[in-house]
Amino acid sequence: MTAPSHIRAASAVASAGAAPAGTAASALPPPATMRAGAEPGFTRHMRTTGTPRHGRLRAAPVGQAATAAPEGDPRRIGKRMTSLGAGLQVVAALLFIAQAALIARAVGAIADGAGAEAMLIPAGLVLAVGAVRAYLDMLGARLCYRAARGALTALRAKTVAALAARSPLDPERPAAGAAASALAEQAEAVVPYLSRFQPARMKSSVVPLVLLAAVLCFSWAAALVLLVALPLIPLFMALIGMRAQAASERQLAQMGDMNGFLLDRLRGLATIRSLGAVDLTTGRLRDAAQSLRDRTMVVLRIAFLSSTVLELFSALGVALVAVYVGFHLLGAMDFGTWGGPLSLAEGLFILVLAPAYFEPMRELAAVWHDRASGEAAFTALEKLAAPGLPLPGADRVTCEPAAGGFAPEVTLSDVSFRHVSGTEPFAAFSLTVQPGERVALLGPSGVGKSTLLAIMAGLVPVATGEVRIGGTPLNAETAADLRAGMAWIGQSPRFFAGSLRANVALGRPDVGPEAVDEALTFAMLDEVTGGRTGAAMGEDGAGLSGGEALRLAVARAAADPRAQLVLADEPTAHLDTQTADDMTEALLTLAIGRTLIVSTHDPVLASRMDRVIRLEARA
Ligand SMILES: Nc1ncnc2c1ncn2[C@@H]1O[C@H](COP(=O)(O)OP(=O)(O)OP(=O)(O)O)[C@@H](O)[C@H]1O
């Protein structure tokens, strides 16, 4: 195996003391946070911008993303951000009062004997106010949507920053799939919640009150009818909603049962056939489907009932107001006004306002389901953003490796560490690895080899003692810079769907095509895809053997001239003898001009290192 030119040059660079450029990266145990370039593309991008990926981006600091998001309760922040747009929509709805007044006055004037030309100016004004209303409504909706998207982006950035600030050794760190699903899909429910539900809620709490006040100016009786009719709607809808929820839960349970039944029978299809039980199974499946259909119909019936209740009460309210106004104008009901009887224009004004009074409640009912999914999304994101075991230096920007561009010395002095689970694999552990030395940590499973490597990589804070890399103490302030000078080769490297080349380059700006080519040749990967290194590879390395996956991890490290400390966790585990030998050779070549620390059970690999440190299980 021939080292890439920059590896061969590394010793010379080291002795000259020049700082090489580039970004270190490698495969990872779960060091998704070890450095930006080593993260799966989506996570890295989300960490930098909080939006789905479109094109390559220079990694921005995690801390920046975090500070870009305003502090405080995200629901309240979101509501504040959408309040201007919602306010405009409220103003647009209130302008209907002006339209109603213009229509009522014009009709009143015609009834009083004015000519049809008396309609012209009010009609023009009604149209003009209508246009203003439409514009304000559109502007408000647009502002709300933009603000909601902005709030979601900030919330995502904050959540991703919080996730990235958790140590990969934190056993309570949310699973990647669940986190991605909550961030990418479920979080979207925040947008309709903020852009539709919040304005509808604001409208329903302001507009009916103002319209009621407008009606009250002319008739307390009509206002009383409206006042009584409105609260009945949410009351009955809540009662129906409770039944709907119970019915829907029963339907979901039934669906789950049927899915389970179907999956189970599909798995056992061969057995069912061999036992001649196909007809029986089909019959049971048909019964289950029928039962699900019945339950679905119950849910639908209740859903329709709820909209019927809404329409019923609003229609009743409008009808009662119409009856009152009609009989009042006919002189059959001479009460309910402030002094004299209502004029035709006043009566008409009340009549036109009555349906508009119920409109906001209708809108709120239409977007009510946005509330539940939006609240669920906020809760899911809050859960993701919960603090855990911290990753030292997660909030720092990594620009330059702190190791100074040459193989660093690694010192651990009286280091102790306790896992969240309470396991304390070692206590007061001390070790010094000389610059450029190749060291094997050898010991039985569970003795703490991987934990030691993670401590050296600054992936967890130590309980007591001190770690120094190249003389610099490893702590929250220095960890990010020190990690920039490291490469990690883990037992199960992570890959994302894309080409082999892209998986080596990892979007690192200073890893150019030539470095990628050299690294691929170095790791003997250029032959894997028949020379088609640009061909797509499946997610999580599908299409690569275990040994090839490890070689890809070596190529990632080799492509990065800044990685002066290589930490390899069980690099030959589960490999056949030949592949393990190849891997050992690759590591030794990679280690030229670098410090290499390997955790292993493999005595052959250990024997090829300069020094073996045997770790004993604690009594
Ligand atoms: N993330 C974690 N959370 C809680 N406990 C952990 C975690 N990782 C490891 N441990 C525990 O710490 C101890 C040391 O584990 P570690 O993985 O460091 O050992 P190891 O020597 O590398 O083992 P192996 O050779 O099997 O990889 C074990 O008892 C393990 O159960």
The ligand as an SDF file (V2000), in Angstrom:
LIG
                    3D

 31 33  0  0  0  0  0  0  0  0999 V2000
  -22.7280    4.6750   25.9600 N   0  0  0  0  0  0  0  0  0  0  0  0
  -22.6350    3.9310   27.0560 C   0  0  0  0  0  0  0  0  0  0  0  0
  -23.5010    4.1140   28.0680 N   0  0  0  0  0  0  0  0  0  0  0  0
  -23.4180    3.3880   29.1730 C   0  0  0  0  0  0  0  0  0  0  0  0
  -22.4810    2.4420   29.3970 N   0  0  0  0  0  0  0  0  0  0  0  0
  -21.5940    2.2060   28.4220 C   0  0  0  0  0  0  0  0  0  0  0  0
  -21.6310    2.9380   27.1950 C   0  0  0  0  0  0  0  0  0  0  0  0
  -20.6290    2.5040   26.4130 N   0  0  0  0  0  0  0  0  0  0  0  0
  -20.0080    1.5330   27.1120 C   0  0  0  0  0  0  0  0  0  0  0  0
  -20.5840    1.3550   28.3160 N   0  0  0  0  0  0  0  0  0  0  0  0
  -20.1500    0.4180   29.3500 C   0  0  0  0  0  0  0  0  0  0  0  0
  -18.8180    0.7710   29.7100 O   0  0  0  0  0  0  0  0  0  0  0  0
  -18.0100   -0.3700   29.8190 C   0  0  0  0  0  0  0  0  0  0  0  0
  -16.8180   -0.2320   28.8830 C   0  0  0  0  0  0  0  0  0  0  0  0
  -17.3160   -0.2690   27.5610 O   0  0  0  0  0  0  0  0  0  0  0  0
  -16.3440   -0.0920   26.3180 P   0  0  0  0  0  0  0  0  0  0  0  0
  -17.1710   -0.1310   25.0940 O   0  0  0  0  0  0  0  0  0  0  0  0
  -15.4990    1.0910   26.5330 O   0  0  0  0  0  0  0  0  0  0  0  0
  -15.4550   -1.4100   26.4280 O   0  0  0  0  0  0  0  0  0  0  0  0
  -14.4780   -2.0400   25.3550 P   0  0  0  0  0  0  0  0  0  0  0  0
  -13.3000   -2.4970   26.0990 O   0  0  0  0  0  0  0  0  0  0  0  0
  -14.2510   -1.1010   24.2220 O   0  0  0  0  0  0  0  0  0  0  0  0
  -15.3560   -3.2520   24.8690 O   0  0  0  0  0  0  0  0  0  0  0  0
  -15.3260   -3.9490   23.4290 P   0  0  0  0  0  0  0  0  0  0  0  0
  -13.9720   -4.5000   23.2520 O   0  0  0  0  0  0  0  0  0  0  0  0
  -16.3610   -5.0290   23.5370 O   0  0  0  0  0  0  0  0  0  0  0  0
  -15.6780   -2.9080   22.4320 O   0  0  0  0  0  0  0  0  0  0  0  0
  -18.8900   -1.5670   29.4940 C   0  0  0  0  0  0  0  0  0  0  0  0
  -19.2920   -2.1500   30.7230 O   0  0  0  0  0  0  0  0  0  0  0  0
  -20.0850   -0.9890   28.7980 C   0  0  0  0  0  0  0  0  0  0  0  0
  -21.2610   -1.6940   29.1320 O   0  0  0  0  0  0  0  0  0  0  0  0
  1  2  1  0
  2  3  1  0
  2  7  2  0
  3  4  2  0
  4  5  1  0
  5  6  2  0
  6  7  1  0
  6 10  1  0
  7  8  1  0
  8  9  2  0
  9 10  1  0
 10 11  1  0
 11 12  1  0
 11 30  1  0
 12 13  1  0
 13 14  1  0
 13 28  1  0
 14 15  1  0
 15 16  1  0
 16 17  2  0
 16 18  1  0
 16 19  1  0
 19 20  1  0
 20 21  2  0
 20 22  1  0
 20 23  1  0
 23 24  1  0
 24 25  2  0
 24 26  1  0
 24 27  1  0
 28 29  1  0
 28 30  1  0
 30 31  1  0
M  END
$$$$
